[in-house]
Amino acid sequence: MSVQSVGQLSLPFFGSRAIEIEVSPAPLTSDAGLLTVREFDERICFTEQFRSALRDTRVPQLTTQTLLGMVRQRIYGILADYEDQNDHDTLRSDPVFKLIADRLPEDGDLASQPTLSRFENAVTIADLWRLRDVFIDLFLQSFAAPPTHLTLDLDAFDDEAHGHQQLIMFHGYYEQYQYLPIAITCAENDAVVLVGLRHGTCHAALGADDDLRYLMQRLREAWPDVQIHVRGDSAFGVPWMYDVCEELRLWYTFGLSMNPRVKKLSDSLLEQAVLQYTQTGQPQRLFLPAEYQADSWPVARTIVIKVEAHAQGTNRRAVVTNRPGWLIYPQACYDEYACRGESENRNRELKCELQSDRLSDHRFLANFFRLYLHAAALNLLVRLRQATALPERTLGQLGLPTSLPAAALDEPQRRKFFQRRRDQDPLREGFACTWRTRLIKVAAEVLSRARRVIVRLSSSWPHLEHLLRVSRAVLQVTPLPSPSG
């Protein structure tokens, strides 16, 4: 990378010695940790499979940028906090981004913003259908053995618009012009299984039934005996979602709004909780299993109501479920639903940490493709987290009771377990910002020689051990055969 010569800049604040700033002629980068991610990507053929869904209609003789190279530019840029196409007008000369795209530091520059914009806008509906299948294929590959049970979480999240994109609309609840994407995530491995982009004022459950039908077809072709539990908040607790879950033989738990009829069912239980809290001074959580039929439901369904009394006041929540054991173990049924909060962390990572809210292309299909790029970046990080995590610590080693497995702990103990595990291994479930700080954002000098490329890191970088440990773990991953042969 060429660097223009500039004069020295002297800062006198230190007093006894001037602080002089110079420009180094060496090729430098601020994102050397991406090379470890690239090695992991190579071993699981992640971006190669993503690219296989796209059709290149350009004239080969007139192109200098490959589709795979541009896919990697965008996905790795999102991981490193460069979410916009504009960022690549400078990153296209970065030596590490060139290596990621299979070019040497002295080779020609990568794709510019206009080229990346044309790339995103060239995506067709057929490409998006194929990407859906690629996401499911990658999800199937993420399991070393067929699972016996899966928990799928349905979530919709607001995605504020930045301009005049197609199909943005003003949403009165969020008070903004927006899209309303949907995501299906898996609680067992944190992967985003499917994503969908929808207009800004649609019902939260719009299209979720069709997504489930297609996903169940694919999953059961691969794993005929898998038991699947679907969870969603009250926005997904609508009759057609109950119907499709029952049609597909799925267990489900959906939130239920606390309307006056549901509150009346739990009034006496709430009084009991308040009395017990007054007598003991200890927070109370009581549960009531019941049958309930809303006016819009053709049949009665089973619900679990939770009531709480504590220093902050009282609280009531309810869920609709068809899970076995709801009558005998209503607390376990409700607490398992409450664990879907972890899926909301995936949405937070996707929207806030990996900036999927920057869907700023004009065309709706281009923005749909952008959503796939951001979801792919998250899934690559999720796979890397799992492959490089330290061995699981036991409850006893973490100072917690060992009479129950971690999954069976009550909510406070479960939170303590996960917090102590994060303290032991901050990268295991670390958000994208944690990975950027401890692995990706590392300054390095990149030197290209005749037989090798040398990347020099600073020995004083405080997170060097993280990079070395993760890199060694990545080198132990068994490579998959390339889909391109």
FIRO-886686 format. One line per 5 residues: their letters; for each residue x, y, z of C-alpha. Coordinates in Angstrom, 1 decimal. Layout:
BEGIN
a) X/Y/Z | ...
END
This chain:
BEGIN
msvqs) 0.0/0.0/0.0 | 1.5/3.3/-1.0 | 1.8/6.0/1.6 | 2.4/9.7/0.8 | 5.3/11.3/2.5
vgqls) 4.3/14.0/5.0 | 6.3/16.3/7.3 | 6.6/15.5/11.0 | 4.0/16.7/13.4 | 5.3/17.6/16.9
lpffg) 3.1/17.6/20.0 | 4.6/19.5/23.0 | 2.2/18.3/25.8 | 4.7/15.8/27.3 | 7.1/18.7/28.4
sraie) 10.5/17.1/28.7 | 10.4/15.5/25.3 | 8.4/16.4/22.2 | 6.1/13.8/20.8 | 6.8/13.5/17.1
ievsp) 4.4/11.8/14.7 | 5.7/10.4/11.4 | 4.2/8.3/8.6 | 5.6/4.9/8.1 | 6.3/3.7/4.5
aplts) 5.6/0.1/5.6 | 2.2/-1.5/4.6 | 0.2/-1.3/7.8 | -3.3/-2.5/8.8 | -5.5/-2.1/11.8
dagll) -7.5/-5.4/11.3 | -4.9/-8.2/11.2 | -7.1/-10.5/13.3 | -9.3/-11.0/10.3 | -6.7/-13.3/8.9
tvref) -7.5/-15.9/11.6 | -11.2/-15.6/10.7 | -10.3/-16.0/7.0 | -8.5/-19.3/7.8 | -11.5/-20.6/9.7
deric) -13.7/-19.5/6.8 | -11.5/-21.5/4.4 | -11.8/-24.6/6.5 | -15.6/-24.6/6.7 | -16.1/-23.2/3.1
fteqf) -18.4/-20.6/4.5 | -18.1/-17.7/2.1 | -17.6/-20.1/-0.8 | -21.0/-21.6/-0.2 | -22.6/-18.2/0.2
rsalr) -21.1/-17.1/-3.1 | -22.4/-20.4/-4.8 | -26.0/-19.0/-4.5 | -25.2/-16.0/-6.7 | -25.2/-16.0/-10.5
dtrvp) -22.7/-13.8/-12.2 | -24.2/-12.2/-15.3 | -21.2/-10.0/-16.1 | -19.0/-10.3/-19.2 | -15.9/-12.1/-17.9
qlttq) -13.5/-10.2/-20.2 | -14.7/-6.9/-18.7 | -14.5/-7.8/-15.0 | -11.6/-7.6/-12.6 | -13.4/-8.3/-9.3
tllgm) -14.7/-11.7/-8.5 | -18.1/-12.3/-6.8 | -16.3/-14.3/-4.1 | -13.9/-11.4/-3.5 | -16.7/-8.9/-3.1
vrqri) -18.7/-11.3/-0.8 | -15.6/-11.5/1.4 | -15.0/-7.7/1.3 | -18.5/-7.1/2.5 | -18.8/-9.9/5.1
ygila) -15.4/-9.2/6.6 | -15.9/-5.5/6.5 | -19.1/-5.9/8.6 | -17.2/-8.1/11.1 | -14.6/-5.4/11.5
dyedq) -17.2/-2.6/11.9 | -17.1/-1.3/8.3 | -20.8/-1.7/7.5 | -21.1/0.7/4.5 | -20.0/0.3/0.9
ndhdt) -18.3/3.7/1.2 | -15.8/2.3/3.7 | -14.3/0.1/1.0 | -13.1/3.1/-1.0 | -10.2/3.2/1.5
lrsdp) -10.2/-0.5/2.6 | -9.7/-1.6/-1.0 | -6.0/-0.8/-0.6 | -5.6/-2.4/2.9 | -3.1/-5.3/2.7
vfkli) -5.1/-7.6/5.0 | -8.4/-7.1/3.0 | -6.4/-7.9/-0.1 | -5.1/-11.2/1.5 | -8.7/-12.0/2.6
adrlp) -9.8/-11.6/-1.1 | -6.9/-13.9/-2.3 | -4.7/-11.0/-3.5 | -1.1/-10.1/-2.4 | -0.6/-6.7/-0.8
edgdl) 1.2/-5.5/-4.0 | -1.7/-6.6/-6.3 | -4.3/-4.3/-7.7 | -7.0/-2.7/-5.4 | -10.2/-4.4/-4.5
asqpt) -13.7/-3.4/-5.4 | -14.7/0.3/-4.9 | -18.0/1.6/-3.6 | -19.6/1.9/-7.1 | -18.6/-1.7/-7.9
lsrfe) -20.0/-3.0/-4.6 | -23.2/-1.1/-5.2 | -23.7/-2.6/-8.6 | -22.9/-6.1/-7.1 | -25.6/-5.7/-4.5
navti) -28.2/-4.3/-6.9 | -27.7/-7.1/-9.4 | -29.1/-9.7/-7.0 | -32.3/-11.4/-8.2 | -35.2/-13.1/-6.4
adlwr) -33.8/-16.4/-7.6 | -30.5/-15.6/-5.8 | -32.3/-14.9/-2.6 | -34.1/-18.2/-2.8 | -30.8/-20.0/-3.2
lrdvf) -29.3/-18.0/-0.3 | -32.2/-19.3/1.9 | -31.1/-22.8/1.0 | -27.4/-22.1/1.6 | -28.3/-20.7/5.1
idlfl) -30.1/-23.9/5.9 | -27.3/-26.0/4.5 | -24.7/-24.2/6.7 | -27.0/-24.7/9.7 | -27.1/-28.4/9.0
qsfaa) -23.4/-28.5/8.7 | -22.9/-26.8/12.0 | -23.9/-29.9/13.9 | -21.3/-32.7/14.3 | -24.1/-35.3/14.8
ppthl) -27.9/-35.1/14.2 | -29.5/-33.4/17.1 | -32.4/-35.0/18.9 | -34.0/-31.7/19.9 | -34.0/-28.1/18.5
tldld) -35.4/-24.9/19.9 | -36.2/-22.3/17.2 | -36.9/-18.7/18.2 | -39.0/-16.3/16.0 | -38.3/-12.6/16.3
afdde) -39.1/-9.5/14.4 | -37.1/-6.3/14.9 | -37.3/-2.7/13.7 | -34.9/-1.6/11.1 | -34.9/2.2/10.7
ahghq) -34.7/3.5/7.1 | -32.0/5.9/5.9 | -33.4/7.6/2.8 | -36.1/6.6/0.3 | -35.8/2.8/0.1
qlimf) -38.5/0.8/-1.6 | -41.3/-0.5/0.8 | -40.2/1.5/3.9 | -43.3/2.7/5.8 | -44.0/4.7/8.9
hgyye) -44.6/2.6/12.0 | -46.6/4.3/14.7 | -45.3/2.2/17.6 | -41.6/2.7/16.7 | -42.3/6.3/15.4
qyqyl) -40.0/5.9/12.4 | -39.8/4.9/8.7 | -38.5/1.4/8.7 | -38.4/-2.2/7.5 | -39.5/-5.0/9.8
piait) -37.2/-8.0/9.3 | -37.9/-11.4/10.8 | -35.2/-13.9/12.0 | -35.4/-17.5/13.0 | -32.5/-18.4/15.4
caend) -31.5/-21.7/17.0 | -31.1/-21.7/20.8 | -28.8/-24.7/20.7 | -26.0/-23.1/18.6 | -27.0/-19.4/18.3
avvlv) -27.1/-19.6/14.5 | -29.4/-17.4/12.4 | -31.3/-20.1/10.4 | -33.5/-17.9/8.2 | -34.0/-14.1/7.7
glrhg) -36.6/-12.2/5.9 | -37.0/-8.6/4.9 | -40.6/-7.2/5.0 | -42.3/-3.8/4.6 | -42.3/-1.5/7.6
tchaa) -45.9/-1.8/8.8 | -46.5/-5.6/8.4 | -47.8/-7.8/11.1 | -44.9/-9.3/13.1 | -45.9/-12.9/12.2
lgadd) -46.3/-12.1/8.4 | -44.8/-15.0/6.5 | -43.6/-16.8/9.6 | -45.9/-19.7/8.9 | -44.5/-20.2/5.3
dlryl) -41.0/-19.9/6.6 | -41.7/-22.7/9.2 | -43.2/-24.9/6.6 | -40.2/-24.7/4.3 | -37.7/-25.0/7.1
mqrlr) -39.4/-28.1/8.6 | -39.4/-29.7/5.2 | -35.6/-29.2/4.9 | -34.8/-30.1/8.5 | -36.8/-33.3/8.5
eawpd) -35.3/-34.4/5.3 | -32.0/-34.4/7.0 | -33.1/-35.3/10.6 | -36.4/-37.2/10.5 | -36.5/-37.9/14.2
vqihv) -35.6/-34.4/15.5 | -38.1/-32.9/18.0 | -38.6/-29.1/17.5 | -39.8/-26.5/19.9 | -40.8/-23.1/18.5
rgdsa) -40.9/-20.0/20.7 | -42.0/-16.4/20.1 | -43.3/-13.4/21.9 | -47.0/-12.4/22.0 | -46.7/-10.8/18.5
fgvpw) -46.4/-14.4/17.2 | -49.2/-15.7/19.5 | -51.9/-15.6/16.8 | -54.2/-18.4/15.6 | -52.5/-19.1/12.3
mydvc) -49.2/-19.7/14.1 | -50.8/-22.1/16.5 | -52.4/-23.9/13.6 | -49.2/-24.2/11.5 | -47.3/-25.5/14.6
eelrl) -49.9/-28.2/15.2 | -50.0/-29.0/11.5 | -46.2/-29.5/11.5 | -46.2/-31.4/14.8 | -44.1/-28.8/16.6
wytfg) -44.1/-28.0/20.2 | -44.7/-24.3/20.7 | -44.7/-21.6/23.4 | -45.9/-18.1/22.5 | -46.4/-15.1/24.7
lsmnp) -50.0/-14.1/25.5 | -51.1/-10.6/26.3 | -52.5/-10.0/29.8 | -56.1/-9.1/28.8 | -58.8/-8.7/31.5
rvkkl) -60.0/-12.3/31.2 | -56.5/-13.7/31.7 | -55.9/-11.3/34.6 | -59.2/-12.4/36.2 | -58.0/-16.1/36.1
sdsll) -54.9/-15.1/38.1 | -56.3/-12.6/40.6 | -56.4/-15.0/43.5 | -52.9/-16.2/42.8 | -51.6/-12.7/42.7
eqavl) -53.2/-12.0/46.1 | -51.5/-15.1/47.4 | -48.1/-14.0/46.1 | -48.5/-10.5/47.7 | -49.5/-12.1/51.0
qytqt) -46.5/-14.4/51.0 | -44.1/-11.5/50.1 | -45.6/-9.4/52.9 | -45.1/-12.2/55.4 | -41.6/-13.3/54.3
gqpqr) -40.1/-10.2/52.7 | -38.7/-12.5/50.0 | -39.6/-12.1/46.3 | -42.4/-14.5/45.2 | -42.9/-16.3/41.9
lflpa) -46.1/-18.4/41.5 | -47.4/-20.2/38.5 | -50.9/-21.2/37.4 | -51.6/-23.7/34.6 | -55.1/-23.3/33.0
eyqad) -57.2/-23.7/29.9 | -58.2/-20.6/28.0 | -60.1/-19.8/24.8 | -60.0/-16.4/23.3 | -63.0/-15.2/21.2
swpva) -61.0/-15.6/18.0 | -59.8/-19.1/18.8 | -61.9/-22.1/17.5 | -60.7/-24.3/20.4 | -59.4/-23.9/24.0
rtivi) -55.7/-24.0/24.5 | -53.4/-24.5/27.5 | -51.8/-21.4/29.1 | -49.4/-20.8/32.0 | -49.6/-17.6/34.0
kveah) -46.7/-16.3/36.1 | -47.3/-13.8/38.9 | -44.6/-12.1/40.9 | -44.5/-9.9/44.0 | -41.3/-8.2/45.1
aqgtn) -40.0/-4.8/46.2 | -40.7/-3.2/42.8 | -44.3/-4.2/42.9 | -46.2/-7.0/41.1 | -45.9/-8.4/37.6
rravv) -48.0/-10.9/35.6 | -47.1/-12.7/32.4 | -48.7/-15.5/30.4 | -47.8/-18.0/27.6 | -49.7/-20.3/25.3
tnrpg) -48.2/-23.7/25.0 | -48.8/-27.3/23.9 | -45.7/-28.6/25.6 | -46.1/-31.8/27.6 | -45.8/-31.4/31.3
wliyp) -47.3/-27.9/31.4 | -49.8/-29.0/34.0 | -47.3/-30.7/36.4 | -44.3/-28.4/35.8 | -45.7/-24.9/34.9
qacyd) -42.7/-23.1/36.2 | -40.3/-25.1/34.1 | -42.5/-24.5/31.1 | -42.5/-20.8/31.6 | -38.8/-20.5/32.6
eyacr) -37.8/-22.4/29.4 | -39.8/-19.8/27.4 | -38.0/-17.0/29.3 | -34.7/-18.4/28.0 | -35.6/-17.0/24.6
gesen) -34.1/-13.8/25.8 | -30.8/-15.2/24.5 | -32.2/-15.1/21.0 | -32.9/-11.4/21.5 | -29.2/-11.1/22.1
rnrel) -28.6/-12.5/18.6 | -31.0/-9.8/17.2 | -29.1/-7.2/19.2 | -25.8/-8.4/17.6 | -27.3/-8.5/14.2
kcelq) -28.9/-5.1/14.4 | -26.7/-3.1/16.6 | -23.2/-4.7/16.7 | -23.1/-5.8/13.0 | -25.3/-2.8/11.9
sdrls) -27.9/-4.6/9.9 | -29.9/-1.4/10.3 | -27.8/0.1/7.5 | -30.0/-1.2/4.7 | -29.6/1.9/2.7
dhrfl) -29.8/0.7/-0.9 | -32.8/2.0/-2.9 | -34.0/-1.4/-4.2 | -35.8/-3.7/-1.8 | -34.1/-6.8/-3.2
anffr) -30.7/-5.2/-2.7 | -31.5/-4.4/0.9 | -32.8/-8.0/1.4 | -29.4/-9.2/0.1 | -27.7/-6.8/2.5
lylha) -29.6/-8.4/5.4 | -28.2/-11.8/4.3 | -24.7/-10.3/4.3 | -25.1/-9.1/7.8 | -26.7/-12.4/9.0
aalnl) -23.8/-14.3/7.3 | -21.3/-12.2/9.2 | -23.0/-13.1/12.4 | -23.2/-16.8/11.6 | -19.5/-16.9/10.7
lvrlr) -18.7/-15.3/14.1 | -21.0/-17.8/15.9 | -19.3/-20.7/14.2 | -15.9/-19.3/15.2 | -17.0/-18.9/18.8
qatal) -18.1/-22.5/19.1 | -15.0/-23.9/17.3 | -12.5/-22.0/19.5 | -14.3/-22.1/22.9 | -12.3/-23.4/25.9
pertl) -13.4/-26.8/27.3 | -16.7/-26.6/29.2 | -16.1/-25.9/32.9 | -18.2/-28.0/35.3 | -20.6/-26.4/37.8
gqlgl) -18.4/-27.4/40.6 | -15.4/-25.7/39.0 | -17.5/-22.6/38.7 | -18.5/-22.7/42.4 | -22.2/-23.7/41.7
ptslp) -24.3/-26.6/43.0 | -23.7/-29.8/41.1 | -26.9/-31.6/41.9 | -28.5/-30.5/38.6 | -27.2/-30.0/35.1
aaald) -26.7/-26.4/33.9 | -29.9/-26.5/31.7 | -32.0/-27.5/34.8 | -30.9/-24.6/37.0 | -33.4/-22.0/38.0
epqrr) -33.2/-18.6/36.3 | -31.0/-16.8/38.9 | -28.5/-19.7/39.1 | -28.5/-20.1/35.3 | -27.6/-16.4/34.9
kffqr) -24.8/-16.9/37.5 | -23.5/-19.9/35.6 | -23.3/-18.1/32.3 | -21.7/-15.0/33.9 | -19.0/-17.1/35.5
rrdqd) -18.4/-19.0/32.3 | -18.0/-15.7/30.4 | -15.5/-14.6/33.0 | -13.5/-17.7/32.3 | -13.7/-17.5/28.5
plreg) -14.8/-14.0/27.4 | -14.7/-15.0/23.7 | -17.0/-18.1/24.1 | -20.2/-15.9/23.9 | -18.6/-12.5/23.5
factw) -20.5/-10.1/21.3 | -19.0/-8.7/18.1 | -17.5/-5.8/20.0 | -15.6/-8.1/22.3 | -14.2/-10.0/19.3
rtrli) -13.2/-6.8/17.6 | -11.4/-5.6/20.7 | -9.7/-8.9/21.6 | -9.0/-10.4/18.2 | -9.8/-8.4/15.1
kvaae) -8.6/-4.8/15.8 | -4.9/-5.4/15.9 | -2.3/-3.2/14.2 | 0.2/-5.1/12.1 | 2.9/-4.6/9.5
vlsra) 2.4/-6.7/6.4 | 5.5/-7.6/4.3 | 5.3/-9.5/1.1 | 8.3/-11.7/0.2 | 9.0/-14.0/-2.7
rrviv) 7.9/-17.1/-0.7 | 5.8/-15.8/2.1 | 3.8/-13.0/3.5 | 4.9/-11.8/7.0 | 2.5/-10.2/9.4
rlsss) 4.2/-8.5/12.3 | 2.3/-7.9/15.5 | 3.3/-5.9/18.5 | 4.5/-8.0/21.5 | 2.9/-5.4/23.8
wphle) -0.6/-5.8/22.4 | -2.6/-6.8/25.5 | -4.8/-9.4/23.8 | -2.0/-11.2/21.8 | -2.7/-14.4/23.8
hllrv) -6.3/-14.4/22.6 | -5.2/-14.2/19.0 | -2.7/-17.0/19.4 | -5.0/-19.3/21.2 | -7.9/-18.8/18.8
sravl) -5.5/-19.2/15.8 | -4.2/-22.5/17.2 | -7.7/-23.7/17.7 | -8.7/-22.8/14.1 | -5.7/-24.8/12.8
qvtpl) -7.2/-27.9/14.5 | -10.5/-27.6/12.6 | -10.8/-30.3/9.9 | -11.1/-28.7/6.5 | -14.3/-29.5/4.4
pspsg) -14.0/-30.2/0.7 | -14.5/-27.1/-1.4 | -17.9/-26.8/-3.0 | -16.3/-25.7/-6.2 | -14.3/-28.9/-6.4
END
